[in-house]
Amino acid sequence: MKIVALGDSLTYGYGVDRQKAWPSLVASFLGFDLINKGINGDTVLGMLSRFEKDVIKEHPDILIITGGTNDIIFSSSLTATKLGIVSIVYQTLAHRIIPIVGLPLPVHPASVPEIWSEKIDFNMVSAKVEEYVQWLQDASSIMGNRVIDFYHLFYEDAVSAGKLFIDGLHPTEEGHKLMADVVIRKMSEYELY
């Protein structure tokens, strides 16, 4: 079994040792070839532009795609992001690869570094991410594709202490362990191993 994890910093493992990022933890546990194609700061349109090189040329059985928060941070518009996700999902299916959509993490605005929050309204980002996650769930239901819910895994912490976040956006090592656990559980539920 070969898996590609396509995403942004949540997939790359920003702020933690790469071996402790959720894709590495999942690969170690399942013994699968799991290729981490996360890029810090990437957007869904960026992922779409590198889809051929980072996904198709790898010939995976499964694609886990997680992204959208950076799109909101940098543009606050979701239209292109939604179209990008739909395009990635359908291109994945056309290549006989199983797509799984990862719902991005919520935002903990109080933990975001001041240098970032001086320029960006992270309360607005938080609300837009929530709106986007609801759309992803609805669209995934319509398209019939599988979902891994990272959002609700972190939601309680995001509205309280924010202890699972390094900086209000990125998970700690403990957060990555939780993400790996939910991926492994969902892979089993979906009978993919």
Backbone as a ProteinNet text record, in pm:
[ID]
protein_1_A
[PRIMARY]
MKIVALGDSLTYGYGVDRQKAWPSLVASFLGFDLINKGINGDTVLGMLSRFEKDVIKEHPDILIITGGTNDIIFSSSLTATKLGIVSIVYQTLAHRIIPIVGLPLPVHPASVPEIWSEKIDFNMVSAKVEEYVQWLQDASSIMGNRVIDFYHLFYEDAVSAGKLFIDGLHPTEEGHKLMADVVIRKMSEYELY
[TERTIARY]
85.2	0	89.3	56.5	132.3	36.6	73.7	-9.6	72.4	9.1	67	-17.5	48.7	-17.6	17.8	-79.5	-61.2	-119.5	-39	-92	1	-25.8	50.3	133.2	153.1	237	180.1	48.8	-11.2	32.7	57.8	107.4	259.7	325.1	471.3	524.5	458.1	503.1	575.5	527.9	588.4	601.7	721.3	743.2	776	772.4	808.3	910.4	980.1	1071	989.4	1038.5	961.7	923.4	1004.9	973.4	858.4	821.5	711.2	585.8	590.9	472.7	379.7	251	153.3	179.7	224.6	248.1	355.7	461.5	567.8	517.3	436.3	382.2	289.4	206.8	115.5	195.4	296.2	378.8	446.5	499.4	566.7	469.3	349.5	251.9	199	162.7	100.3	201.4	325.1	425.1	405.3	328.4	303.9	408.3	421.3	501.9	413.5	438	358.8	451.8	427.9	513.7	454.1	531.2	486.3	514.8	408.2	418.8	354.5	380.1	335.7	439.1	392.9	480	428.1	514.6	476.3	424.1	308.8	252.4	177.3	166.4	102.5	-48	-105.9	-249.8	-304.7	-435.5	-498.1	-461.4	-457	-418.9	-273.4	-188	-50.3	-45.3	-127.2	-132.6	-183.6	-281.8	-335	-226.6	-145.9	-42.7	67.8	88.9	193.7	136.3	7.9	-61.8	1	30.4	88.2	220.7	309.1	443.2	438.4	361	364.1	268.7	170.2	74.3	79.5	42.8	29	159.4	270.2	398.6	445.5	385.7	419.4	340.4	232.2	147.2	97.2	33.8	-16	-148.8	-183.1	-315.4	-415.6	-364.8	-448.5	-384	-468	-423.6	-498.6	-424.4	-484.7	-452.1	-555.3	-538.3	-592.1	-507.2	-547.6	-495.3	-583.9	-541.3	-658.2	-624.7	-726.8	-707.5	-642.6	-626.3	-541.3	-433.7	-350	-425.7	-512.5	-595.1	-676.9	-733.5	-814.7	-727.9	-612.9	-523.7	-481.4	-446.4	-390.7	-494	-615.7	-713.1	-852	-883.8	-1015.1	-1127.9	-1095.2	-1195	-1186.8	-1301.5	-1304.9	-1341.2	-1380.6	-1428.5	-1322.8	-1203.6	-1097.4	-1053.3	-1053.9	-1014.2	-1109.8	-1238.2	-1338.4	-1324.6	-1307.7	-1292	-1165	-1058.3	-933.4	-947.7	-1015.1	-1037	-1118.9	-1226.7	-1310.4	-1228.6	-1145.9	-1062.3	-964.4	-900.2	-805.7	-876.4	-992.3	-1065.7	-1101.4	-1154.4	-1196.6	-1078.3	-967.7	-848.4	-792.7	-799.8	-754.2	-837.3	-968.2	-1056.2	-1030.8	-1004.8	-979.8	-853.7	-761.6	-638.4	-647.4	-768.6	-795.1	-719	-710.1	-650.5	-764.9	-762	-867	-837.1	-928.1	-905.9	-966.1	-892.3	-943.2	-917.2	-1021.1	-1008.5	-989.1	-879.5	-854.8	-913	-996.3	-1051.3	-944.3	-910.6	-803	-836.4	-732.7	-748.7	-819.8	-890.3	-943	-826.5	-857.3	-755.9	-778.3	-667.3	-675.2	-617.5	-702.3	-652.9	-568.6	-600.7	-527.2	-381.7	-348.8	-211.9	-128.9	-191.1	-118.6	-17.5	106.3	207.7	163.7	199	157.5	202.6	320.5	371.2	280.5	211.2	115.7	-18.8	-63.7	-197.7	-207	-92.5	-94.6	-144.2	-121.1	-153	-279.1	-315.7	-425	-523.6	-651.3	-757.7	-783.3	-721.5	-733.3	-868	-946	-1083.4	-1165.1	-1141.5	-1207	-1159.5	-1028.3	-973.7	-1041	-1054.4	-1117.3	-1260.3	-1337.1	-1475.5	-1480.8	-1389.8	-1387	-1344.9	-1250.1	-1209.5	-1329.2	-1404.9	-1523.9	-1623.7	-1644.5	-1734.4	-1682	-1553.2	-1489.5	-1500.9	-1480	-1490.4	-1632.3	-1731.9	-1870.7	-1893.1	-1840.4	-1853.9	-1783.5	-1661.2	-1588.3	-1668.4	-1731	-1812.3	-1930.2	-1998.9	-2114.9	-2072.8	-1965.8	-1919	-1871	-1802.3	-1753.4	-1869.8	-1975.1	-2093.9	-2156.9	-2163.8	-2221.1	-2134.2	-2000.6	-1909	-1886.5	-1924	-1908	-1766.6	-1683.6	-1547.1	-1529.6	-1423.3	-1392.7	-1333.7	-1351	-1305	-1232.3	-1126.1	-1059.9	-1079.4	-1144.5	-1184.7	-1079.5	-983.7	-886.8	-948.8	-1043.4	-1102.1	-1165.4	-1258.7	-1330.4	-1243.7	-1138.1	-1041.4	-975.9	-955.5	-888.2	-984.3	-1112.7	-1206	-1215.4	-1231.3	-1246.7	-1124.1	-1005.6	-882.6	-873.3	-921.1	-912.7	-1000.8	-1109.9	-1197.4	-1165.4	-1063	-1024.6	-875.7	-797.3	-658	-562	-589.2	-497.9	-367.9	-369.8	-247.4	-195	-278.1	-235.3	-176.5	-165.5	-114.2	18.8	113.2	240.1	218.2	136.2	123	-18.1	-117.4	-255	-298.1	-200.9	-230.2	-175.3	-58.7	13.1	13	-4.7	-12.2	124.4	120.1	236.8	265	371.3	397.7	278.7	221.7	103.4	-11.9	-27.8	-130.8	-108.8	17.2	47.3	17.9	41.8	7.3	-143.2	-221.4	-366.8	-409.8	-346.8	-379.1	-345.7	-229.3	-191	-291.2	-332.3	-428.8	-559.6	-609.4	-736.6	-720.2	-605.4	-582.4	-582.3	-510.8	-503.6	-641.7	-716.6	-852	-942.1	-936.3	-1021.5	-981.5	-851.7	-806.2	-863.8	-870.4	-928.5	-1078.6	-1147.9	-1293.2	-1326.9	-1243.4	-1266	-1216.3	-1165.1	-1115	-1008.5	-914.5	-806.9	-677.1	-681	-566.8	-615.1
-118.3	0	123.9	217.1	341.8	459	553.4	669.5	795.5	896.4	1030.5	1119.8	1195.6	1297	1432	1493.9	1622.3	1731.1	1833	1935.8	2052.1	2121.3	2239.2	2205.9	2303.1	2283.7	2181.2	2160.9	2060.5	1920.4	1901.1	1773.6	1767.7	1876.7	1881.6	1853	1910.9	1894.8	2017	2135.6	2260.4	2262.3	2294.9	2311.6	2185.9	2070.2	1944.7	1870.1	1776.7	1690	1616.2	1610.4	1548.1	1403.6	1334.2	1196.1	1188.4	1303.3	1306.6	1370.5	1404.3	1454.9	1337.9	1364	1254.8	1162	1209.9	1112.7	1009.6	1053.9	960	861.8	909.9	821.9	716.6	758.4	664.2	560.3	605.3	513.3	410.7	455.4	363.6	260.5	305.1	215	113.6	161.6	73.3	-3.2	47	-17.3	9.1	114.2	150.6	250.4	262.6	367.6	491.8	586.2	708.5	825.2	891.5	1000.5	1133.1	1209.5	1338.8	1446.1	1496	1604.2	1732	1757.4	1882.5	1990.9	2111.8	2227.7	2338.6	2389	2498.7	2617.2	2669.8	2788.3	2762.7	2636	2609.6	2630.4	2656.9	2673.8	2556.1	2545.8	2439.8	2457.2	2581.4	2602.5	2563.4	2584.1	2537.3	2385.8	2319.2	2173.1	2123.6	2194.4	2157.7	2172.5	2277.4	2299.9	2195	2132.8	2030.1	1888.4	1876.6	1748.8	1641.2	1674.6	1576.9	1522.8	1613.4	1573.9	1503.7	1559.5	1508.9	1393.2	1375.1	1265.5	1163.6	1204.6	1110.4	1035	1105.4	1040.5	946.9	956.1	866.7	735.9	731.2	612.1	557.2	642.6	591.6	518.3	442.6	380.9	477.4	561.4	651.7	789.8	894.8	1032.4	1090.1	1142.8	1219.1	1365.4	1445.8	1588.2	1673.2	1760.9	1850.2	1989.7	2086	2223.2	2318.7	2446.7	2550.5	2665.2	2638.6	2744.7	2859.2	2828.1	2934.8	3016	2952	3023.8	3131	3092.8	3186	3296.7	3260.8	3360.6	3464.1	3418.9	3510.4	3579.1	3523.1	3587.4	3602.9	3525	3518.3	3475	3441.6	3391.9	3240.1	3176.9	3031.4	2975.1	3059.1	3010	2927.8	2984.6	2912.7	2789.6	2799.5	2687	2569.2	2597.6	2492.6	2426.6	2509.5	2455.2	2370.7	2415.3	2339.4	2203.1	2196.9	2069.2	1974.8	2027	1943.2	1890.3	1975.9	1933.3	1824.4	1841.3	1740.6	1607.4	1612.5	1488.4	1416.4	1488.2	1421.6	1375.8	1452.2	1404.6	1278.9	1274.9	1157.4	1034.7	1051	940.5	896.6	993.1	960.8	876.6	888.6	809.3	683.7	649.6	529.8	529.4	646.7	664.8	698.7	642.9	671.1	804.6	904.4	1031.3	1030.4	1086.4	1107.9	1254.4	1326.1	1468	1483.2	1548.7	1581	1717.3	1725.4	1854.6	1929	2053.5	2125.2	2155.1	2185.3	2215.5	2348.7	2362.1	2493.8	2585.1	2711.5	2810.4	2849.6	2868.5	2918.5	3060.1	3161.2	3297.4	3353.5	3317.9	3373.1	3328.4	3217.8	3165.4	3209	3278	3320.6	3428.7	3417.2	3519	3659.7	3755.2	3894	3946.2	3906.7	3953.5	3911.8	3797.2	3752.9	3822.3	3828.5	3882.1	4033.5	4103.1	4246.5	4271.8	4178.1	4195.1	4120.9	4017.9	3929.1	3913.3	3918.9	3899.1	3748.2	3687.6	3543.1	3499.5	3591	3556.3	3535.6	3620.8	3603.6	3474	3447.4	3324.1	3203.5	3206.9	3097.1	3072.5	3180.9	3168.1	3114.4	3161.7	3114.9	2968	2927.3	2786.1	2698.9	2743.7	2668.9	2656.4	2765.6	2764.3	2668.1	2673	2587.5	2439.8	2408.7	2269.6	2216.8	2299.8	2256.4	2228.7	2317.5	2296.1	2166.9	2142.9	2020	1895.7	1898.7	1784.1	1763.8	1873	1863.5	1817.7	1877.9	1842.8	1698.4	1654.1	1515.9	1418.4	1455	1370.3	1360.1	1472.8	1473.4	1392.8	1411.4	1342.9	1197.1	1161.8	1024.1	987.8	1087	1052.7	1049.8	985.9	965.6	1092.3	1104.5	1222.6	1178.8	1253.2	1238.4	1370.6	1365.1	1486.4	1528.9	1608.9	1667.2	1785.3	1853	1974.9	1950.4	1855.9	1833.2	1764.1	1698	1638.3	1746.2	1864.6	1975.4	2083.5	2071.6	2181.8	2223.1	2127.3	2161.2	2235.9	2190.9	2257.7	2396.5	2411.4	2539.4	2646	2605.9	2705.5	2722.6	2651.1	2666.9	2698.7	2606.6	2634.5	2643.7	2573.5	2574.7	2501	2402.4	2330	2237.2	2205.4	2116.7	2194.9	2327.6	2414	2476.3	2481.2	2549	2699.7	2745.6	2888.9	2928.2	2851.3	2880.7	2821.6	2773.4	2716.7	2576.4	2550.3	2424.6	2335.9	2205.1	2114.5	2085.5	2058.6	2013	1866.6	1811	1667.4	1584.4	1622.1	1549.8	1561.7	1679.9	1698.9	1608.8	1596.3	1507.7	1361.8	1322.7	1185.1	1162.8	1261.8	1250.3	1241.9	1322	1317.9	1181.2	1128.1	995	890.3	897.3	800.3	802.6	923.1	931.6	883.7	908.2	856.4	703.5	645.7	499.2	440.3	501.5	452.7	461.9	575	591.7	496.5	474	379.1	240.9	204.4	75.6	74.4	182.2	191.5	184.5	247.6	248	119.3	26.5	-104.1	-87.4	5	31.3	-39.5	-112.9	-199.9	-314.9
0	0	0	-88.8	-97.2	-80.7	5.4	35.6	12.4	-46.5	-52	37.9	124.2	206.3	144.7	79.9	12.4	100.9	130.8	218.5	240.8	350.5	389.2	513.1	600.1	719.2	816.6	816	904.6	864.7	736	685.4	694.7	658	661.5	801.7	902.4	1040.2	1093	1054.6	1100.3	1252.7	1299.4	1442.6	1520.1	1454.6	1521.8	1435.7	1495.6	1421.4	1315.3	1191.5	1082.6	1114.5	1192.5	1228.6	1328.2	1386.6	1482.6	1423.9	1294.8	1226	1196	1188.2	1175.6	1056.7	937.8	829.8	864.5	932	971.9	1076.2	1169.6	1274.1	1213.6	1118.2	1051.8	973.5	898.4	819.7	909.7	1022.7	1116.3	1172	1207.2	1267.8	1166.7	1046.6	947.6	863	857.9	774.2	625.9	593.2	454.1	407.5	277.6	217.2	214.9	304.6	312.6	283.5	171.6	126.1	169.9	247.1	298	193.8	131.4	33.2	88.3	215.9	275.5	250.8	224.5	207.8	298	385	473.9	392	433.4	369.1	239.6	197	68.5	75.7	-40.8	-56.1	-136.7	-141.7	-222.1	-369.3	-417.4	-557.5	-581	-482	-492.2	-501.6	-421.7	-425.2	-559.7	-612.8	-744.3	-851.3	-841.4	-942.6	-938	-822.9	-812.6	-806.4	-833.9	-824.3	-913.4	-1038.2	-1131.9	-1077.9	-1037.6	-991.4	-855.5	-762.8	-625.3	-597.8	-683.2	-660.7	-775.2	-894.7	-1005.9	-1032.9	-1035.6	-1065.2	-954	-837.2	-726.2	-732.2	-809.9	-826.1	-692	-609.5	-481.5	-497.4	-395.2	-387.1	-323.7	-232.1	-153.4	-151.3	-158.2	-137.9	-19.7	78.2	187.6	159.6	134.2	101.9	215.8	268.4	376.4	346.5	338.3	312.7	311.1	303.1	292.8	390.3	503.1	603.2	548.4	477.9	422	317.7	241.8	145.3	217.1	331.7	409.7	468.1	521.7	581.7	478.5	358.4	259.2	171.1	159.4	70.1	131	230.5	296.6	202.9	78.1	-15.8	-22.6	-26.5	-31.2	-168	-261.5	-390.6	-463.5	-483	-554.3	-476.6	-344.7	-259.2	-277.4	-275.8	-294.2	-432	-534.7	-670.1	-679.5	-612.2	-612.6	-548.1	-434.3	-365	-452.9	-511.8	-598.8	-715.7	-774.7	-886.5	-844.9	-730.4	-681.9	-657.4	-594.4	-565.9	-695.5	-794	-917.5	-1002	-1000.8	-1071.4	-1004.5	-873.1	-798.7	-839.2	-840.9	-880.3	-1024.4	-1113.2	-1253.7	-1271.2	-1175.8	-1181	-1093.4	-1052.8	-973.3	-839.9	-783.2	-650.3	-555.7	-436.9	-338.1	-270.3	-283.7	-214.9	-74.3	18.8	154.1	187.7	224.2	257	407.5	444.7	585	616.1	718	758.8	837.8	798.1	866.5	1012.4	1087.8	1229.8	1250.6	1362.8	1398.3	1436.7	1456.5	1494.2	1639.3	1713.8	1851.9	1850.6	1821.6	1801.6	1916	2039.3	2153.2	2157.6	2089.6	2090.5	1970.2	1875.7	1755.5	1793.6	1747.7	1780	1738.5	1820.1	1796.6	1660.4	1618.2	1488.2	1373.4	1388.1	1286.2	1305.4	1430.5	1456.9	1439.2	1430.7	1400.5	1258.8	1170.3	1027.7	983.9	1058.9	1017.2	1132	1101	1199.6	1213.6	1314.9	1329.6	1387.1	1442.7	1478.4	1351	1249.1	1119.5	1054.4	1061.7	1003.8	1068.4	1199.7	1273.4	1224.2	1208.7	1161.9	1018.5	932.9	793.6	784.6	870.5	871	911.2	1010.4	1051.9	936.2	864.5	747.1	639.8	615.3	515.2	553	679.8	726.4	704.6	734.1	711.3	562.4	476.8	333.2	290.8	342.2	308	345.7	463.7	505.7	410.8	377	287.8	148.3	94.9	-39.4	-44.2	60.4	64.7	67.4	138.4	142.8	3	-68.1	-203	-298.5	-289.8	-380.8	-341.7	-218.7	-173.1	-133.8	-101.8	-63.4	88.1	128.6	269.4	330.3	463.1	536.7	662.3	696.1	826.3	898.4	1011.9	1083.7	1186.3	1139.9	1232.4	1307.6	1244.1	1300.4	1437.4	1442.8	1568.3	1672.9	1629.1	1720.9	1807.2	1748.3	1816.4	1864.8	1831.7	1854.7	2002.3	2090.3	2233	2284.7	2245.7	2286.9	2225	2101.8	2032.3	2095.5	2158.4	2222.6	2370.9	2417.6	2558.3	2569	2619.5	2655.3	2537.8	2430.5	2316.5	2342.6	2431.7	2468.6	2359.9	2262.1	2153.4	2035.4	2052	1945.9	1987.5	1892.8	1915.2	1914	1818.9	1791.3	1748.1	1788.7	1751.4	1618.5	1539.6	1407.5	1389.5	1446	1422.2	1546.3	1526.6	1641.1	1703.7	1831.7	1906.6	1870.2	1928.7	1908.3	1954.4	2067.6	2117.1	2017.4	1958.4	1857.1	1736.2	1693.3	1579.9	1614.6	1738.8	1780	1768.8	1812.4	1802	1655.3	1570.3	1427.4	1368.5	1403.7	1354.7	1400.9	1525.8	1578.6	1501.4	1469	1397.7	1252.9	1191.1	1055.2	1057.1	1151.1	1161.4	1186	1275.7	1306.3	1182.7	1111.1	993.8	880.9	864.2	761.9	789.4	917.8	955.2	930	972.3	950.1	801.9	719.1	573.8	508.6	591.3	544.7	436.5	463.3	368.5	406.9	518	552.4	634.3
[MASK]
+++++++++++++++++++++++++++++++++++++++++++++++++++++++++++++++++++++++++++++++++++++++++++++++++++++++++++++++++++++++++++++++++++++++++++++++++++++++++++++++++++++++++++++++++++++++++++++++++

